[in-house]
Amino acid sequence: MSNNPDGYGSNFTIDFEDIVHLIMVDVDLQRESIGSQLLVHSGKELSGHGATTLHVETFEINNQAVNFYKKNDCILTRKQKEQGLNINRLLFENATRHNDDDCHI
């Protein structure tokens, strides 16, 4: 159960163009497929605006995000050194596919 008074927590994505810039799932609600549902929702939104490939990015040290994207069929396409920091930024992508029922990313 979430500590949020409404019981649902604060779950959202920030996406535009063809990039999901942020996925946030209330810590009390993680591991309940909410993040995967949000990723699918973002894929639908972005494909509705003409995107054919969904991009997500994270830092290499964020093992939880890296594993989440891999679990959701995202493929690592680029690894770049972050300027001024001693860490790598990873870019993943997944082509959107359309059918009558859903848009899977």
C-alpha positions as CSV (number, residue, x, y, z in Angstrom):
1,M,0.0,0.0,0.0
2,S,1.3,3.4,-0.9
3,N,2.0,6.1,1.7
4,N,0.2,8.5,-0.6
5,P,-3.2,9.5,0.9
6,D,-5.1,8.4,-2.3
7,G,-3.5,4.9,-2.1
8,Y,-2.2,5.0,-5.6
9,G,1.1,6.8,-5.3
10,S,2.6,9.2,-7.8
11,N,3.2,7.3,-11.0
12,F,4.0,9.2,-14.3
13,T,6.1,9.5,-17.3
14,I,7.6,12.5,-19.1
15,D,8.0,11.9,-22.8
16,F,8.2,14.0,-26.0
17,E,9.4,13.5,-29.5
18,D,10.6,9.9,-29.4
19,I,12.1,9.8,-26.0
20,V,10.8,8.8,-22.6
21,H,12.8,11.1,-20.4
22,L,11.5,9.9,-17.0
23,I,9.4,7.1,-15.6
24,M,8.4,7.4,-11.9
25,V,6.6,4.8,-9.9
26,D,5.9,5.2,-6.2
27,V,8.4,3.1,-4.3
28,D,5.6,1.3,-2.5
29,L,4.1,0.2,-5.9
30,Q,7.2,-1.0,-7.7
31,R,7.3,-4.5,-9.0
32,E,3.5,-4.4,-9.8
33,S,4.0,-3.9,-13.6
34,I,3.1,-0.2,-13.3
35,G,6.3,0.9,-14.9
36,S,5.8,-1.5,-17.8
37,Q,2.3,-0.2,-18.2
38,L,3.6,3.4,-18.2
39,L,6.2,2.5,-20.8
40,V,3.5,1.0,-23.0
41,H,1.3,4.1,-22.5
42,S,4.2,6.3,-23.5
43,G,4.8,4.2,-26.6
44,K,1.1,4.7,-27.6
45,E,1.3,8.4,-27.0
46,L,4.5,8.8,-29.0
47,S,3.5,6.6,-31.8
48,G,0.3,8.6,-32.1
49,H,2.5,11.6,-32.8
50,G,4.4,9.8,-35.5
51,A,7.3,8.2,-33.6
52,T,8.3,4.8,-34.9
53,T,11.0,4.1,-32.4
54,L,10.9,4.7,-28.7
55,H,14.1,5.8,-26.9
56,V,14.8,5.7,-23.2
57,E,18.0,6.6,-21.5
58,T,19.6,6.2,-18.1
59,F,23.0,6.1,-16.5
60,E,24.9,2.9,-16.5
61,I,25.1,2.9,-12.7
62,N,21.3,2.7,-12.4
63,N,21.1,-1.1,-12.5
64,Q,17.4,-1.0,-11.6
65,A,16.5,1.1,-14.7
66,V,18.9,-0.9,-17.0
67,N,17.3,-4.2,-15.9
68,F,13.8,-2.7,-16.3
69,Y,14.5,-1.6,-19.9
70,K,16.0,-4.9,-20.8
71,K,13.1,-6.8,-19.3
72,N,10.8,-4.6,-21.5
73,D,12.6,-5.6,-24.7
74,C,14.6,-2.4,-25.1
75,I,17.9,-2.8,-26.8
76,L,21.1,-0.9,-25.9
77,T,22.0,1.2,-28.9
78,R,24.5,3.7,-27.5
79,K,26.8,4.2,-24.6
80,Q,28.4,7.6,-24.1
81,K,30.6,9.2,-21.5
82,E,28.8,11.9,-19.7
83,Q,30.8,15.1,-19.9
84,G,32.2,16.2,-16.6
85,L,31.2,13.1,-14.8
86,N,32.8,9.7,-14.4
87,I,29.7,7.8,-15.6
88,N,28.2,6.5,-18.9
89,R,24.8,7.4,-20.3
90,L,23.0,4.5,-22.0
91,L,20.5,4.9,-24.8
92,F,18.0,2.1,-25.4
93,E,15.4,1.8,-28.1
94,N,12.5,-0.3,-29.0
95,A,10.5,0.0,-32.3
96,T,6.8,0.5,-31.8
97,R,4.5,-2.0,-33.4
98,H,0.8,-1.5,-34.1
99,N,-2.1,-3.9,-34.0
100,D,-5.8,-3.6,-33.4
101,D,-5.6,-4.0,-29.6
102,D,-2.4,-2.4,-28.4
103,C,0.8,-0.7,-29.2
104,H,3.7,-2.7,-27.7
105,I,7.0,-1.0,-27.4
